[in-house]
Amino acid sequence: MSFEKEEIITYKNAIFQAMDSILAEKENSIILGQGVTDPTSIFGTTKGLAEKYGESRVIDMPIMEEGMTGIGVGAALNGIYSIQTHIRVDFLILASNQLINMAAKYKYMFDGSFEVPMLIRAVVGRSWGQGPQHSQSLQSLFGHIPGLTVIMPSNANDALDGYIYAAKNHKGPVISIEHRLLYDLSFYRHKTENYSFQTKIVQSGDSVTIVASSYMVQEAQRAADWVKEKHNISCEIIDVFNISNIDHDLIFTSIQKTGRLIVADTSWLPYGVCAEVSRGVLERDPSILKKKVINLGLQHTPTPTSHKLEKHFYPDMGSLVDSIYKLVFNESHKESIPNEVYIKGLQSKFKGPF
């Protein structure tokens, strides 16, 4: 890929531009969701679209996740591309029958005669003490299902280009999980030719390979900058992005160079993204590892609501720095890092979807 820095764009504005572009270019496209016509319009990602394209194309929905998803499946089967917004990924569980037994399987059950192209946006992540029913990161659950493509845009470019690519090129259902703490972050806008859903190297290095998903890519970059400045440790960061189709060869090639692997995900460790990345290494050749793999994910309990407990529940820059030190120096770090101040700053900026 060749990138050219042209402008700075926030994550939420990138999603808005993608929604606007899809509605403009695909006359058969619609947006469905709770709050899509609300004044703040899902973090601003659908703001003004109902006025621009009409309320027959940008449709506020009642709390009926399975019914809304069923409408989207039926629309897809009749040539209408639906973009669905779910304010919390937790409630996709209520739509799981439509997603798992209908959308994912139509193509296979009818010998390819039917396609179900649709985009399902769902929000996840820490903020405001969301608690056990409003902050679960369920990518592994849906990524386990053949026929569903699960993506986790970690930056504005993948949100904008990824959504447009999905609408133009992807013939099946795409579930995109957006992290709450990304919406107000700013990124350089890079226009990419021949875009596709793929695992990618976002930072080159030769000391430690960090494979990360979603917001953990940002934490990995912060941790990598810290250890580079302090000890000249060079980390290679790989964004898995499309967890339904991880590029194990790319990851393996990186570990051949570094000999050390950290996998950082936004969900629990058992049966998850971390396990899948580790499986890819072990099936090829575990002898390339100089040290044992370190996996970082949520503590294996329901999400606590307390901010004090949240600090121990979520992996972050501090967890990554500690893991890097263990792999390189065989001990935990003993330095103070500005992690809590950074997280408090992010949370103070968080405004919510409405």
C-alpha positions as CSV (number, residue, x, y, z in Angstrom):
1,M,0.0,0.0,0.0
2,S,1.1,3.6,-0.7
3,F,-0.2,6.3,1.6
4,E,-0.2,10.0,1.2
5,K,-1.0,12.3,4.1
6,E,-3.7,14.7,3.0
7,E,-5.9,15.7,5.9
8,I,-6.7,14.9,9.5
9,I,-10.0,13.2,10.1
10,T,-11.8,11.9,13.2
11,Y,-13.0,8.3,13.5
12,K,-16.6,9.4,13.8
13,N,-16.4,11.8,10.8
14,A,-14.9,9.0,8.7
15,I,-17.9,6.9,9.5
16,F,-20.2,9.7,8.7
17,Q,-18.5,10.3,5.3
18,A,-18.8,6.5,4.6
19,M,-22.5,6.6,5.4
20,D,-23.0,9.7,3.2
21,S,-21.1,8.2,0.4
22,I,-22.9,4.9,0.4
23,L,-26.3,6.5,0.4
24,A,-25.3,8.9,-2.4
25,E,-23.8,6.2,-4.6
26,K,-26.2,3.3,-3.9
27,E,-29.8,4.4,-4.5
28,N,-30.9,1.0,-3.2
29,S,-29.2,1.6,0.2
30,I,-30.9,2.4,3.5
31,I,-29.9,2.9,7.2
32,L,-31.8,1.4,10.0
33,G,-31.2,1.8,13.7
34,Q,-32.1,3.2,17.1
35,G,-31.1,6.8,17.3
36,V,-30.0,7.3,13.7
37,T,-32.3,10.4,13.4
38,D,-31.6,11.6,17.0
39,P,-30.0,15.1,17.2
40,T,-26.6,13.6,18.1
41,S,-27.1,10.6,15.8
42,I,-24.9,7.8,17.0
43,F,-21.8,9.9,17.9
44,G,-22.6,12.1,14.9
45,T,-22.1,9.3,12.4
46,T,-25.6,9.7,10.8
47,K,-26.1,13.4,11.5
48,G,-28.3,15.1,8.9
49,L,-28.6,12.1,6.7
50,A,-32.4,11.7,7.2
51,E,-32.9,15.3,6.1
52,K,-30.6,14.8,3.1
53,Y,-31.9,11.5,1.9
54,G,-35.3,11.3,3.4
55,E,-36.8,9.3,6.3
56,S,-37.7,6.5,4.0
57,R,-33.9,5.8,3.6
58,V,-32.7,6.7,7.1
59,I,-35.1,5.0,9.4
60,D,-35.2,5.3,13.2
61,M,-36.2,1.9,14.7
62,P,-37.9,0.8,17.9
63,I,-36.0,-1.6,20.3
64,M,-36.4,-4.7,18.2
65,E,-33.0,-6.1,17.3
66,E,-34.2,-9.4,15.8
67,G,-37.0,-7.7,13.9
68,M,-34.7,-5.0,12.5
69,T,-32.1,-7.5,11.4
70,G,-34.9,-9.7,9.8
71,I,-35.9,-6.6,7.8
72,G,-32.3,-6.2,6.7
73,V,-32.0,-9.8,5.6
74,G,-35.3,-9.5,3.7
75,A,-34.1,-6.3,2.1
76,A,-30.8,-7.8,1.0
77,L,-32.6,-10.7,-0.6
78,N,-34.6,-8.2,-2.6
79,G,-31.7,-6.0,-3.7
80,I,-31.7,-3.4,-1.0
81,Y,-28.5,-2.8,0.9
82,S,-29.1,-2.1,4.5
83,I,-26.7,-0.5,7.1
84,Q,-27.8,-1.3,10.6
85,T,-26.6,0.5,13.7
86,H,-26.7,-1.2,17.1
87,I,-25.7,1.2,19.9
88,R,-24.2,-1.7,21.8
89,V,-22.9,-5.0,20.4
90,D,-24.3,-6.8,23.4
91,F,-27.8,-6.6,21.9
92,L,-26.7,-8.3,18.7
93,I,-27.3,-11.4,20.7
94,L,-31.0,-10.7,20.3
95,A,-30.5,-10.7,16.6
96,S,-28.3,-13.8,16.5
97,N,-30.9,-16.1,15.0
98,Q,-31.3,-13.8,12.0
99,L,-27.5,-13.3,11.7
100,I,-26.3,-16.9,12.3
101,N,-29.2,-19.0,10.9
102,M,-30.4,-16.7,8.1
103,A,-27.9,-14.1,6.9
104,A,-24.8,-16.3,7.2
105,K,-26.3,-19.4,5.6
106,Y,-28.5,-18.3,2.7
107,K,-25.7,-18.5,0.2
108,Y,-24.7,-22.0,1.3
109,M,-28.2,-23.4,1.7
110,F,-29.3,-22.4,-1.8
111,D,-26.2,-23.2,-3.8
112,G,-25.1,-19.6,-4.2
113,S,-28.4,-18.4,-5.7
114,F,-29.0,-15.9,-2.9
115,E,-26.6,-13.3,-1.5
116,V,-27.2,-11.3,1.7
117,P,-25.0,-8.2,1.4
118,M,-25.5,-5.9,4.5
119,L,-23.5,-4.0,7.0
120,I,-24.2,-4.2,10.7
121,R,-22.5,-1.6,12.9
122,A,-22.2,-2.3,16.6
123,V,-20.5,-0.3,19.4
124,V,-18.3,-1.8,22.2
125,G,-15.7,-0.7,24.7
126,R,-15.1,1.0,28.0
127,S,-16.5,4.4,29.1
128,W,-18.7,5.7,31.9
129,G,-18.7,2.4,33.7
130,Q,-20.9,0.6,31.1
131,G,-21.1,-2.6,33.2
132,P,-21.6,-6.2,32.3
133,Q,-24.5,-5.9,29.8
134,H,-23.3,-2.9,27.8
135,S,-19.6,-3.4,27.1
136,Q,-19.0,-7.0,26.0
137,S,-16.7,-7.4,23.1
138,L,-18.3,-10.3,21.2
139,Q,-16.2,-10.5,18.0
140,S,-15.1,-14.0,18.6
141,L,-18.7,-15.2,19.0
142,F,-19.6,-13.9,15.5
143,G,-16.2,-14.6,14.0
144,H,-16.7,-18.3,14.7
145,I,-19.6,-18.5,12.2
146,P,-18.9,-19.3,8.6
147,G,-20.6,-16.8,6.3
148,L,-20.2,-13.8,8.7
149,T,-17.4,-11.4,8.2
150,V,-16.4,-9.5,11.3
151,I,-14.2,-6.4,11.1
152,M,-12.9,-4.1,13.8
153,P,-11.7,-0.8,12.4
154,S,-8.9,0.6,14.6
155,N,-8.6,3.9,12.7
156,A,-10.5,6.4,10.6
157,N,-9.1,5.1,7.3
158,D,-10.3,1.5,7.8
159,A,-13.7,2.8,9.0
160,L,-14.2,5.0,5.9
161,D,-12.6,2.8,3.2
162,G,-13.7,-0.4,4.9
163,Y,-17.4,0.5,4.9
164,I,-17.4,1.8,1.3
165,Y,-15.5,-1.4,0.3
166,A,-18.1,-3.5,2.0
167,A,-21.0,-1.8,0.3
168,K,-19.4,-1.9,-3.1
169,N,-17.7,-5.3,-3.1
170,H,-18.7,-7.6,-0.3
171,K,-21.6,-10.0,-1.2
172,G,-22.3,-11.2,2.3
173,P,-23.1,-9.8,5.8
174,V,-20.4,-7.7,7.4
175,I,-20.4,-7.1,11.2
176,S,-18.3,-4.1,12.2
177,I,-17.5,-3.5,15.8
178,E,-16.6,0.1,16.6
179,H,-14.9,1.0,19.9
180,R,-16.3,3.9,21.9
181,L,-13.0,5.4,22.7
182,L,-12.1,5.8,19.0
183,Y,-14.8,8.1,17.9
184,D,-13.1,11.4,19.0
185,L,-9.6,10.3,18.0
186,S,-8.0,12.0,15.0
187,F,-6.0,10.3,12.2
188,Y,-4.2,11.3,9.1
189,R,-6.4,10.5,6.1
190,H,-4.7,8.1,3.7
191,K,-6.3,7.3,0.4
192,T,-5.6,3.7,-0.5
193,E,-5.8,2.1,-3.9
194,N,-7.1,-1.5,-4.2
195,Y,-8.5,-1.5,-0.7
196,S,-9.6,-4.8,0.8
197,F,-10.2,-6.3,4.2
198,Q,-6.8,-7.6,5.3
199,T,-4.4,-7.9,8.2
200,K,-1.8,-5.2,7.9
201,I,1.5,-4.0,9.4
202,V,0.9,-0.5,10.9
203,Q,4.4,-0.1,12.4
204,S,7.6,-1.9,11.5
205,G,10.1,-3.2,14.1
206,D,12.4,-6.1,14.9
207,S,12.3,-6.6,18.7
208,V,8.7,-7.7,19.5
209,T,5.7,-8.4,17.4
210,I,2.4,-7.1,18.7
211,V,-0.7,-8.4,17.1
212,A,-3.7,-6.3,18.1
213,S,-7.4,-5.6,17.4
214,S,-9.5,-2.5,17.5
215,Y,-8.6,0.1,20.1
216,M,-5.7,-2.1,21.3
217,V,-3.9,-1.1,18.1
218,Q,-3.8,2.5,19.5
219,E,-2.7,1.3,22.9
220,A,0.0,-0.8,21.2
221,Q,1.3,2.2,19.3
222,R,1.5,4.3,22.5
223,A,3.3,1.4,24.3
224,A,5.7,1.0,21.3
225,D,6.5,4.7,21.3
226,W,7.2,4.6,25.0
227,V,9.6,1.6,25.0
228,K,11.3,3.0,21.8
229,E,12.0,6.3,23.6
230,K,13.1,4.7,26.9
231,H,15.1,1.7,25.7
232,N,15.2,1.8,21.9
233,I,13.0,-1.3,21.7
234,S,11.6,-1.6,18.3
235,C,8.0,-3.1,18.1
236,E,6.3,-4.4,15.0
237,I,2.5,-3.8,15.3
238,I,0.0,-5.8,13.2
239,D,-3.6,-4.9,13.0
240,V,-5.7,-8.0,12.4
241,F,-8.8,-5.9,11.4
242,N,-10.7,-8.7,9.7
243,I,-10.8,-11.3,12.4
244,S,-12.8,-13.7,10.2
245,N,-9.8,-14.0,7.9
246,I,-6.5,-13.4,9.8
247,D,-3.4,-13.4,7.6
248,H,-1.4,-16.0,9.6
249,D,1.5,-15.9,7.1
250,L,2.1,-12.2,7.6
251,I,2.1,-12.7,11.4
252,F,4.4,-15.7,11.1
253,T,6.9,-13.7,8.9
254,S,7.0,-11.0,11.5
255,I,7.7,-13.4,14.3
256,Q,10.5,-15.0,12.3
257,K,12.2,-11.6,12.5
258,T,11.4,-10.7,16.2
259,G,11.1,-14.1,17.9
260,R,8.6,-12.6,20.4
261,L,4.8,-12.3,20.3
262,I,2.2,-10.3,22.2
263,V,-1.4,-10.6,21.2
264,A,-3.8,-7.9,22.5
265,D,-7.5,-8.1,22.0
266,T,-10.5,-6.3,23.5
267,S,-12.3,-9.4,24.6
268,W,-11.7,-12.5,26.9
269,L,-8.9,-14.8,26.1
270,P,-10.5,-18.3,26.0
271,Y,-11.6,-19.3,22.5
272,G,-10.9,-15.8,21.2
273,V,-8.8,-13.7,18.8
274,C,-5.7,-14.3,20.9
275,A,-6.2,-18.0,20.8
276,E,-6.7,-17.9,17.0
277,V,-3.5,-15.9,16.4
278,S,-1.6,-18.3,18.7
279,R,-3.0,-21.3,16.9
280,G,-1.7,-20.0,13.5
281,V,1.8,-19.8,14.9
282,L,1.8,-23.2,16.7
283,E,0.5,-25.0,13.6
284,R,3.3,-23.6,11.4
285,D,6.4,-23.8,13.6
286,P,6.4,-22.9,17.4
287,S,10.2,-23.1,17.4
288,I,10.5,-19.6,15.9
289,L,9.5,-18.2,19.3
290,K,12.3,-17.2,21.6
291,K,9.9,-16.6,24.5
292,K,6.4,-17.9,25.2
293,V,3.5,-15.9,23.8
294,I,1.9,-13.3,26.0
295,N,-1.9,-12.8,25.4
296,L,-3.7,-9.7,26.7
297,G,-7.4,-9.5,27.0
298,L,-10.2,-8.9,29.5
299,Q,-10.2,-10.5,32.9
300,H,-12.4,-13.5,32.7
301,T,-15.4,-12.1,34.5
302,P,-18.4,-10.0,33.5
303,T,-17.4,-6.3,33.1
304,P,-17.4,-4.4,36.4
305,T,-19.2,-1.0,36.6
306,S,-16.8,0.5,39.1
307,H,-14.0,2.7,37.6
308,K,-11.5,1.3,40.1
309,L,-12.3,-2.3,39.1
310,E,-12.3,-1.3,35.4
311,K,-8.6,-0.3,35.8
312,H,-7.8,-3.9,36.5
313,F,-10.3,-5.4,34.0
314,Y,-9.1,-3.9,30.7
315,P,-5.6,-4.3,29.2
316,D,-4.0,-1.0,28.2
317,M,-0.7,0.7,27.5
318,G,0.6,-0.3,30.9
319,S,-0.2,-3.9,30.3
320,L,1.6,-3.8,27.0
321,V,4.7,-2.1,28.3
322,D,4.9,-4.6,31.1
323,S,4.6,-7.5,28.6
324,I,7.3,-6.0,26.3
325,Y,9.6,-5.7,29.3
326,K,9.0,-9.3,30.3
327,L,9.8,-10.6,26.8
328,V,12.9,-8.4,26.4
329,F,14.3,-8.0,29.9
330,N,12.6,-11.0,31.7
331,E,11.1,-8.7,34.3
332,S,8.2,-6.3,34.8
333,H,8.7,-2.5,34.3
334,K,9.3,-0.4,37.3
335,E,8.7,3.0,35.7
336,S,5.7,5.3,36.0
337,I,3.9,5.7,32.7
338,P,1.2,8.3,31.9
339,N,-1.5,5.7,31.3
340,E,-4.2,6.6,33.8
341,V,-4.0,10.3,32.9
342,Y,-4.5,9.4,29.3
343,I,-7.5,7.1,30.0
344,K,-9.1,9.7,32.2
345,G,-8.7,12.3,29.4
346,L,-10.4,9.9,26.9
347,Q,-13.3,9.2,29.3
348,S,-13.8,12.9,30.1
349,K,-14.3,13.6,26.3
350,F,-16.8,10.7,25.9
351,K,-20.2,12.1,25.2
352,G,-22.3,9.0,24.4
353,P,-24.4,8.1,21.3
354,F,-27.4,10.4,22.1
